[in-house]
Amino acid sequence: MSRNVIDWPEKLLADRANVALPLPSTVLALSGGSDKGAFSAGLLNAWTRRGDRPSFDLVSGVSTGALIAPFAFLGSDQDDERNGSGGDGCLPQIAIAPSP
């Protein structure tokens, strides 16, 4: 193995230190999986309804969490727009099956 491959973490950190990029101060990581995704969406809805949903500098998710992440990143200010016609300020319902 060449020395360049071994030293890449140190080089990366040194290069990063030379760039003045602010680090994110608020980060949200969303879990994946059906029930965990439902929990994440419910938590965002509850935050919005309560009126204290924070804004996030960085949002990441896996599986279902990755589908919810853009809604979390855009923030509650955009909820009404995403709902279509000024709904209740919550995330849109993905699908509603009509009753037969």
Secondary structure as UniProt FT lines:
FT   HELIX           3..6
FT   HELIX           8..17
FT   STRAND          27..30
FT   HELIX           34..50
FT   STRAND          58..61
FT   HELIX           64..74
FT   HELIX           76..78
FT   HELIX           79..83
//
